[in-house]
């Protein structure tokens, strides 16, 4: 607590895997840049503002998603970190509730601050509905990550017993789901792949933590070959991110093609591990990674707010936004990205304190009560549903009854916020245990 990035970097234990920290930062930075570039905002024929997707405007760019859709890398890194964290908590005498509380604090504190600020803004200011919906969409990632944290203890036990067999079982579940989805058109079953696909990628992080992720070239080749075959021969679209209006998406719900894509990316980044490790031993480079890790989640939460502010400024200055993917549009890209970077940095400076873990206020060793585990499980489930619900409905019409469908349940923004807040409170209470 209270360390500068330089001090934290200098205090890094010799055995720390610096490459994992780098991958966490690099994957989130790639997602942020991708969102900024994919936003195809233009002035319509009647002078109105139209927001589209660059990959839909220029489908020829969709193969780039095979390198730039890097959320699987972040979830892979999450599996590595969760395995080490849970084992550390268990060695110190803690339990499930302690683990959840420790992992969720740094995730939910900045998230709930973001929700509070945007919720107040949507109530008090004339925020356009499209903006109020757009800024909430990346919260789906937070929701999925909460699920990964919640399932870490049981899946880690399966990993410790079966190793690659646990990954194979989750992958087989993704295969079965896609067969039921595409061959038999079974309703609702496709949503199970939010668990099977992403938890399979997460499981690769467990294997990495135990040094069992060998032969990365073979892993990358098999994943890439599988993704190519599925897209070429099956019903899977080329893009590894969702496209507006498409009938089938590889992302929502995730597909077997996206799982193969994740396997290919994990193998690819593992191939770069040794040269990257040499680079990360340089003090200046490592200080930059440490500093970026301290603000990564805050930057992720606020980057779309910054992007919308940039476009809002351009519109308010009376300029006509050029047609997406044209020469004038590409010429503006460096200016827009630089401005969005500067605004994101300003927002991070304002809100970064929420990402810092709070100072401990209770003894390090606690004894969980018999209800701590179930209470924490209920809390993380409510937080997950609330965050996912808010990503679907957005901040628009907070008091007007606007709703969206989360799988088969209609959810409103106030209900989603309430679930997330109650869930977070339950995890905090359960994690305190009894002295």
C-alpha positions as CSV (number, residue, x, y, z in Angstrom):
1,X,0.0,0.0,0.0
2,X,1.2,3.5,-0.9
3,X,4.1,2.3,-3.1
4,X,4.9,4.1,-6.3
5,X,5.2,2.0,-9.5
6,X,9.0,2.3,-9.3
7,X,9.0,1.0,-5.7
8,X,6.6,-1.8,-6.5
9,X,8.7,-2.8,-9.5
10,X,11.9,-2.8,-7.4
11,X,10.2,-5.0,-4.8
12,X,9.1,-7.6,-7.3
13,X,10.0,-11.1,-6.0
14,X,12.6,-12.9,-8.2
15,X,10.2,-15.8,-8.9
16,X,7.3,-13.7,-10.2
17,X,6.1,-14.5,-13.7
18,X,6.4,-11.0,-15.2
19,X,5.1,-12.2,-18.6
20,X,1.6,-12.9,-17.1
21,X,1.4,-9.3,-15.8
22,X,2.5,-8.1,-19.3
23,X,-0.2,-10.2,-21.0
24,X,-2.9,-8.8,-18.7
25,X,-2.0,-5.2,-19.7
26,X,-1.4,-6.0,-23.3
27,X,-4.7,-7.8,-23.8
28,X,-6.8,-5.1,-22.2
29,X,-4.9,-2.4,-24.2
30,X,-5.6,-4.3,-27.4
31,X,-9.3,-4.5,-26.5
32,X,-9.4,-0.7,-25.8
33,X,-7.7,0.1,-29.1
34,X,-9.9,-2.3,-30.9
35,X,-13.1,-0.6,-29.5
36,X,-11.8,2.8,-30.5
37,X,-11.1,1.7,-34.0
38,X,-14.3,-0.3,-34.6
39,X,-16.6,2.5,-33.6
40,X,-17.7,3.8,-37.0
41,X,-19.3,7.1,-36.1
42,X,-20.4,9.3,-39.0
43,X,-22.8,12.2,-39.8
44,X,-25.9,10.8,-41.6
45,X,-27.7,12.3,-44.6
46,X,-30.1,14.4,-42.4
47,X,-27.3,15.6,-40.2
48,X,-27.9,13.1,-37.4
49,X,-25.1,11.0,-35.9
50,X,-24.9,7.3,-36.9
51,X,-22.9,4.7,-34.9
52,X,-21.9,1.5,-36.7
53,X,-19.1,-1.0,-36.7
54,X,-16.1,-0.7,-38.9
55,X,-15.9,-4.4,-39.5
56,X,-19.5,-4.4,-40.8
57,X,-18.7,-1.4,-43.1
58,X,-15.6,-3.1,-44.4
59,X,-16.0,-6.9,-44.0
60,X,-12.6,-7.4,-45.6
61,X,-11.1,-6.3,-42.3
62,X,-12.8,-9.1,-40.3
63,X,-9.7,-11.5,-40.6
64,X,-7.9,-9.0,-38.3
65,X,-10.1,-10.2,-35.4
66,X,-8.2,-13.5,-35.5
67,X,-5.2,-11.6,-34.0
68,X,-7.0,-8.7,-32.3
69,X,-9.8,-10.5,-30.4
70,X,-7.6,-11.1,-27.4
71,X,-10.2,-11.5,-24.6
72,X,-9.2,-15.3,-24.4
73,X,-5.7,-14.2,-23.4
74,X,-7.1,-12.1,-20.5
75,X,-9.2,-15.1,-19.3
76,X,-6.2,-17.4,-19.7
77,X,-4.1,-15.1,-17.5
78,X,-7.0,-15.0,-15.1
79,X,-6.9,-18.7,-14.7
80,X,-3.2,-18.6,-13.9
81,X,-3.7,-15.8,-11.3
82,X,-6.8,-17.4,-9.7
83,X,-5.0,-20.7,-9.2
84,X,-2.1,-19.0,-7.4
85,X,-4.4,-16.8,-5.4
86,X,-6.7,-19.6,-4.2
87,X,-3.8,-21.8,-3.2
88,X,-2.2,-18.8,-1.3
89,X,-5.5,-18.2,0.6
90,X,-5.9,-21.9,1.4
91,X,-2.3,-22.1,2.8
92,X,-3.0,-19.2,5.1
93,X,-6.1,-21.0,6.5
94,X,-8.7,-19.0,4.5
95,X,-11.6,-20.5,2.6
96,X,-13.9,-19.8,-0.4
97,X,-15.4,-16.6,1.0
98,X,-11.9,-15.1,1.7
99,X,-10.8,-16.0,-1.8
100,X,-13.9,-14.4,-3.4
101,X,-13.6,-11.2,-1.3
102,X,-9.9,-10.8,-2.1
103,X,-10.4,-11.3,-5.9
104,X,-13.6,-9.3,-6.2
105,X,-12.5,-6.2,-4.3
106,X,-10.2,-4.9,-7.0
107,X,-12.8,-5.8,-9.7
108,X,-16.0,-4.6,-8.2
109,X,-14.8,-1.4,-6.4
110,X,-14.0,0.4,-9.7
111,X,-16.9,-1.2,-11.5
112,X,-19.5,0.0,-8.9
113,X,-18.0,3.5,-8.9
114,X,-18.3,3.5,-12.7
115,X,-21.9,2.4,-12.4
116,X,-22.7,5.0,-9.7
117,X,-21.2,7.9,-11.8
118,X,-22.8,6.9,-15.0
119,X,-26.1,6.1,-13.3
120,X,-26.1,9.6,-11.7
121,X,-25.1,11.2,-15.0
122,X,-27.9,9.4,-16.9
123,X,-30.5,10.6,-14.3
124,X,-29.3,14.2,-14.1
125,X,-27.9,15.0,-17.5
126,X,-29.4,14.8,-21.1
127,X,-27.3,11.7,-22.0
128,X,-28.2,10.3,-25.4
129,X,-29.7,6.8,-25.2
130,X,-27.1,5.4,-27.6
131,X,-24.3,6.6,-25.4
132,X,-25.9,5.3,-22.2
133,X,-26.2,1.9,-23.8
134,X,-22.8,1.8,-25.5
135,X,-20.7,2.6,-22.4
136,X,-22.3,-0.3,-20.5
137,X,-21.7,-3.0,-23.1
138,X,-18.1,-3.9,-22.0
139,X,-19.5,-4.8,-18.5
140,X,-20.3,-8.3,-20.0
141,X,-16.6,-9.0,-19.6
142,X,-16.7,-8.1,-15.9
143,X,-19.7,-10.5,-15.5
144,X,-17.9,-13.4,-17.2
145,X,-14.8,-12.8,-15.1
146,X,-16.9,-12.9,-11.9
147,X,-18.1,-16.3,-13.0
148,X,-14.6,-17.5,-13.5
149,X,-13.6,-16.4,-10.0
150,X,-16.7,-18.1,-8.5
151,X,-15.9,-21.4,-10.3
152,X,-12.2,-21.4,-9.6
153,X,-12.1,-23.6,-6.4
154,X,-14.1,-26.6,-7.8
155,X,-12.5,-26.4,-11.3
156,X,-9.0,-26.1,-9.7
157,X,-9.7,-29.3,-7.8
158,X,-10.8,-31.0,-11.0
159,X,-7.6,-29.7,-12.7
160,X,-5.5,-31.1,-9.9
161,X,-7.1,-34.5,-10.2
162,X,-7.5,-34.8,-14.0
163,X,-5.2,-32.2,-15.6
164,X,-5.8,-31.9,-19.3
165,X,-8.9,-34.1,-18.8
166,X,-10.7,-31.2,-17.1
167,X,-10.0,-29.0,-20.1
168,X,-11.1,-31.8,-22.5
169,X,-14.4,-32.2,-20.6
170,X,-15.2,-28.5,-20.8
171,X,-14.3,-28.5,-24.5
172,X,-16.5,-31.5,-25.1
173,X,-19.3,-29.6,-23.4
174,X,-18.8,-26.8,-26.0
175,X,-19.0,-29.4,-28.8
176,X,-22.3,-30.8,-27.5
177,X,-23.8,-27.4,-27.1
178,X,-23.0,-26.4,-30.7
179,X,-24.4,-29.7,-32.0
180,X,-27.6,-29.1,-30.1
181,X,-27.6,-25.5,-31.3
182,X,-26.9,-25.9,-35.0
183,X,-28.1,-29.4,-35.8
184,X,-31.2,-29.5,-33.6
185,X,-31.9,-25.9,-32.9
186,X,-32.5,-26.4,-29.2
187,X,-33.4,-23.1,-27.5
188,X,-31.5,-21.6,-24.6
189,X,-28.9,-24.4,-24.7
190,X,-26.4,-22.1,-26.6
191,X,-26.0,-19.9,-23.5
192,X,-24.3,-22.8,-21.7
193,X,-21.3,-22.0,-23.9
194,X,-20.7,-18.8,-21.9
195,X,-19.5,-21.3,-19.3
196,X,-18.0,-24.1,-21.3
197,X,-16.0,-22.0,-23.8
198,X,-14.7,-19.3,-21.4
199,X,-14.0,-21.8,-18.5
200,X,-12.1,-24.0,-20.9
201,X,-9.8,-21.1,-21.7
202,X,-9.6,-20.3,-18.0
203,X,-8.6,-23.9,-17.4
204,X,-5.6,-23.4,-19.7
205,X,-4.4,-20.9,-17.2
206,X,-4.4,-23.6,-14.5
207,X,-2.2,-25.7,-16.7
208,X,0.1,-22.8,-17.2
209,X,0.4,-22.2,-13.4
210,X,1.5,-25.8,-12.9
211,X,4.0,-25.9,-15.8
212,X,1.9,-28.3,-17.8
213,X,1.2,-26.1,-20.9
214,X,3.9,-27.6,-23.1
215,X,4.4,-27.6,-26.9
216,X,2.8,-24.2,-27.5
217,X,3.5,-24.4,-31.3
218,X,1.4,-27.6,-31.5
219,X,-1.3,-25.9,-29.4
220,X,-1.4,-22.8,-31.6
221,X,-1.4,-25.0,-34.8
222,X,-4.2,-27.2,-33.6
223,X,-6.3,-24.2,-32.4
224,X,-5.8,-22.3,-35.7
225,X,-6.5,-25.4,-37.8
226,X,-9.7,-26.1,-35.9
227,X,-10.9,-22.5,-36.2
228,X,-10.2,-22.4,-39.9
229,X,-12.0,-25.7,-40.5
230,X,-15.0,-24.7,-38.5
231,X,-15.4,-21.3,-40.3
232,X,-14.7,-22.8,-43.7
233,X,-17.0,-25.8,-43.4
234,X,-19.5,-25.0,-40.7
235,X,-22.0,-22.3,-39.9
236,X,-19.6,-20.1,-38.0
237,X,-18.9,-16.5,-39.2
238,X,-15.5,-15.3,-40.1
239,X,-15.4,-12.5,-37.4
240,X,-14.3,-13.4,-33.9
241,X,-16.2,-10.5,-32.6
242,X,-20.0,-9.9,-32.8
243,X,-21.4,-8.0,-35.9
244,X,-24.5,-5.9,-35.7
245,X,-27.5,-7.7,-37.2
246,X,-25.8,-11.0,-37.9
247,X,-27.8,-14.2,-37.3
248,X,-25.0,-16.1,-35.8
249,X,-22.2,-14.7,-33.6
250,X,-19.1,-16.4,-32.4
251,X,-19.2,-14.2,-29.3
252,X,-22.8,-14.1,-28.0
253,X,-23.2,-17.0,-27.2
254,X,-19.6,-18.2,-27.7
255,X,-19.0,-21.0,-30.1
256,X,-16.6,-23.9,-30.6
257,X,-14.9,-21.7,-33.2
258,X,-14.2,-19.1,-30.6
259,X,-12.8,-21.8,-28.3
260,X,-10.4,-22.9,-31.0
261,X,-9.5,-19.3,-31.6
262,X,-8.7,-19.0,-27.9
263,X,-6.5,-22.1,-28.0
264,X,-4.6,-20.7,-31.0
265,X,-4.0,-17.4,-29.2
266,X,-2.8,-19.1,-26.0
267,X,-0.3,-21.1,-28.0
268,X,0.8,-18.0,-29.9
269,X,1.5,-15.9,-26.8
270,X,3.3,-18.8,-25.1
271,X,5.6,-19.0,-28.1
272,X,6.6,-15.4,-27.3
273,X,7.2,-16.1,-23.6
274,X,11.0,-16.3,-23.6
275,X,11.9,-13.3,-25.7
276,X,9.3,-11.2,-23.8
277,X,10.7,-12.4,-20.5
278,X,14.1,-11.1,-21.4
279,X,12.6,-7.7,-22.3
280,X,10.7,-7.5,-19.1
281,X,13.8,-7.9,-17.0
282,X,14.7,-4.3,-18.1
283,X,13.8,-2.0,-15.2
284,X,12.2,0.7,-17.3
285,X,10.0,-1.8,-19.2
286,X,9.0,-3.6,-16.0
287,X,8.1,-0.3,-14.2
288,X,5.8,0.5,-17.1
289,X,4.0,-2.8,-16.8
290,X,3.6,-2.4,-13.1
291,X,2.2,1.1,-13.5
292,X,-0.2,0.0,-16.2
293,X,-1.4,-3.0,-14.1
294,X,-2.3,-0.6,-11.3
295,X,-4.8,1.3,-13.5
296,X,-5.8,-1.3,-16.2
297,X,-9.4,-2.0,-15.0
298,X,-10.1,1.7,-14.5
299,X,-8.9,2.5,-18.0
300,X,-11.0,-0.4,-19.4
301,X,-14.2,0.8,-17.7
302,X,-13.8,4.4,-18.8
303,X,-12.3,4.1,-22.3
304,X,-15.6,4.2,-24.2
305,X,-16.7,7.3,-22.2
306,X,-13.5,9.0,-23.5
307,X,-14.2,7.9,-27.0
308,X,-17.8,9.3,-26.9
309,X,-16.5,12.5,-25.5
310,X,-14.0,12.8,-28.4
311,X,-16.8,12.3,-31.0
312,X,-19.1,14.7,-29.0
313,X,-16.4,17.4,-29.1
314,X,-15.9,16.9,-32.9
315,X,-19.7,17.2,-33.4
316,X,-20.1,20.2,-31.1
317,X,-17.3,22.0,-33.0
318,X,-19.5,21.8,-36.1
319,X,-17.4,19.4,-38.1
320,X,-18.9,16.8,-40.4
321,X,-17.7,13.3,-39.5
322,X,-16.3,11.6,-42.6
323,X,-17.7,8.3,-43.9
324,X,-16.2,5.3,-42.0
325,X,-13.2,3.6,-43.6
326,X,-12.7,6.3,-46.2
327,X,-9.4,8.2,-46.7
328,X,-10.6,11.1,-44.5
329,X,-11.8,8.8,-41.8
330,X,-8.4,7.0,-41.6
331,X,-6.6,10.3,-41.7
332,X,-8.5,11.3,-38.5
333,X,-7.6,8.0,-36.7
334,X,-4.3,9.2,-35.1
335,X,-6.0,12.4,-33.8
336,X,-9.0,10.5,-32.4
337,X,-6.9,7.8,-30.7
338,X,-4.5,10.4,-29.2
339,X,-7.5,12.5,-27.9
340,X,-9.2,9.4,-26.5
341,X,-5.9,8.3,-24.8
342,X,-5.5,11.7,-23.2
343,X,-9.1,11.7,-21.9
344,X,-8.9,8.2,-20.6
345,X,-5.7,9.2,-18.7
346,X,-7.6,12.1,-17.2
347,X,-10.5,9.8,-16.1
348,X,-8.0,7.3,-14.7
349,X,-6.4,10.1,-12.7
350,X,-9.8,10.9,-11.2
351,X,-11.1,7.4,-10.5
352,X,-7.9,5.3,-10.1
353,X,-8.1,5.2,-6.2
354,X,-11.0,2.8,-6.4
355,X,-8.7,0.2,-8.0
356,X,-6.3,0.3,-5.1
357,X,-6.9,-2.5,-2.6
358,X,-8.0,-1.1,0.7
359,X,-5.7,-1.4,3.7
360,X,-6.5,-4.4,5.8
361,X,-8.8,-3.6,8.8
362,X,-9.1,-7.0,10.4
363,X,-6.7,-9.8,11.4
364,X,-5.0,-11.6,8.6
365,X,-6.3,-15.0,9.8
366,X,-10.0,-15.4,10.0
367,X,-12.3,-18.4,10.6
368,X,-15.2,-18.7,8.2
369,X,-18.6,-19.5,9.7
370,X,-20.7,-22.3,8.2
371,X,-22.7,-19.8,6.2
372,X,-19.7,-17.9,4.8
373,X,-19.3,-20.0,1.8
374,X,-22.9,-20.2,0.7
375,X,-23.3,-16.4,1.4
376,X,-20.3,-15.6,-0.7
377,X,-21.6,-17.9,-3.5
378,X,-25.0,-16.2,-3.4
379,X,-23.3,-12.8,-3.4
380,X,-21.1,-13.5,-6.5
381,X,-24.1,-14.9,-8.3
382,X,-26.1,-11.8,-7.7
383,X,-23.2,-9.5,-8.7
384,X,-22.7,-11.5,-11.9
385,X,-26.3,-11.3,-12.9
386,X,-26.5,-7.6,-12.0
387,X,-23.4,-6.7,-14.0
388,X,-24.5,-8.8,-17.0
389,X,-28.0,-7.4,-16.8
390,X,-26.6,-3.8,-16.8
391,X,-24.4,-4.6,-19.8
392,X,-27.5,-5.7,-21.7
393,X,-29.9,-2.8,-20.7
394,X,-27.4,0.1,-20.3
395,X,-28.0,3.3,-18.3
396,X,-30.7,4.7,-20.6
397,X,-34.2,5.2,-19.1
398,X,-33.2,4.4,-15.6
399,X,-36.5,5.5,-14.2
400,X,-38.6,4.8,-17.3
401,X,-38.9,1.0,-17.1
402,X,-36.5,0.2,-20.0
403,X,-35.6,-3.4,-20.0
404,X,-33.6,-6.0,-21.9
405,X,-33.6,-9.8,-22.0
406,X,-30.8,-11.6,-20.2
407,X,-31.1,-15.1,-21.6
408,X,-34.8,-15.6,-20.8
409,X,-35.3,-13.0,-18.0
410,X,-36.3,-9.4,-18.5
411,X,-34.1,-7.1,-16.5
412,X,-34.2,-3.3,-15.9
413,X,-31.3,-1.1,-15.0
414,X,-32.4,-0.3,-11.4
415,X,-32.8,-4.1,-10.8
416,X,-29.4,-4.8,-12.2
417,X,-27.7,-2.2,-10.1
418,X,-29.5,-3.4,-7.0
419,X,-28.5,-7.0,-7.6
420,X,-24.8,-6.0,-8.2
421,X,-24.7,-3.9,-5.0
422,X,-26.4,-6.5,-2.8
423,X,-24.1,-9.2,-4.3
424,X,-21.0,-7.2,-3.6
425,X,-22.2,-6.5,0.0
426,X,-22.8,-10.2,0.6
427,X,-19.3,-11.2,-0.6
428,X,-17.8,-8.5,1.6
429,X,-19.7,-9.6,4.7
430,X,-19.1,-13.3,4.1
431,X,-15.4,-12.7,3.5
432,X,-14.9,-11.0,6.9
433,X,-15.7,-14.3,8.7
434,X,-15.6,-14.3,12.5
435,X,-12.5,-13.3,14.4
